[in-house]
């Protein structure tokens, strides 16, 4: 698949402009020429559209794994692009047991990826 193929596909793309702009920049795409059928901020909201086979979603590696569906496939673009993320919260916040569990799960996932 080439980037020109993307212009022909009915796409579901991220709602956030910063993510769309990053994808467009890396792939050198003209967003105005894309066949954007929907936007989403939670990939799981697009699951039924993807499952029906009528749409294609631009997203990050690992998203398709969250669906646990062997019929959906992630196809990486080239060149490979890594980005960084941060987890932040307000100073002097009391860390509750639930928050502590979340942070531990997050740290465990980060170590295993």
N, C-alpha and C positions, 0 to 999 in steps of 0.2 A: 504494500500500500504506500502511495506517495502522498505528500501534503496536498497535491491538487485533487486527489480522491476525496479529501475532506470537504471540499466545496460542494460535492454532489450528494453527500450523506445528510440525512435528517438528524441533526445533532441536539443533544442535551448538554449544555455547558454550565459551568459554575456561575452563580449569581454575582459573586464578588468580583468587581472590576479588576482588583489587583491580581487575582488568580487568572482571569481571562486575559489580561494584558501580558502576564508572564508566559502563558501558553502561546499566545500570538507572537510574542517577541522571540521565543525559542524556536518556534516553527516557521517564523517569517510569514505569518498568515495575515490576510486582510480580513478583519472581522466583519466588515460590511458585506463581504461576498459569501460568508458562511451561511448555510441553510439551517439557521437556529430555530428549532421547533419549540424548545422549552429551556428554562434555566432552573437550577436547583441549588439549594444550600445544604441539603442533606441527601447524599447519594441514595439512601434507602428509599426516598420518596420517588425515585425514578425506576425502581426495581421492576415494577409491572410493565412499564413501557419497554424496558430493555428485554425482559422476558418474552414479550410478545414478538420481539424481533423486528420491530418497525423503526427503532431509533438506535443511535450510537451515542455514548457518553464520553466526553473528554474528562479525565480525572487522573488522580495520582495512583502510583503503584500501590497495591494492597487493598484498594477499595473493593475490587471484585471479590477478594477473599472474604470480605465481611458478609457477602451474600450466601456463601456456602452452597453455590449452585454450579455444578460441573458444566452446565451448558453455556455459562458466561465466561468469556476469555478476556484477559488483559493483553493488549498488544502494545509494547513499548515503542516510543518514537526514538528517532536518532537525529541528532546527538543526544546522549543521556544528559539529564540536567538534575543536579541535586540542589535542594534548597534547605534552609535552616528554619527552625521554629523555636519558639520559646514558650514556656509555661510560667506565667507571672501572676502575682496577686498582691493586694494592697499590704503595705507595711503594717507591722504590729497586729496582723490578723491572728486570732486564736485558731489553732489547728484542731478541729474536732476529730473524733475517732473516724467518722466517715471520710473526712478530708484526708486524714492520715492513710486510710486504706486506699483511697484513690491515688494518692501520691506514690504509695508503694507499688500499686498495680502499674502505674505509668512508668516508674523506674524499672520495673521488671520487664515490661514490654520494650523499653528503650534498649536495655542490655541485650535482649534476644533478637533485635533486628539489625 
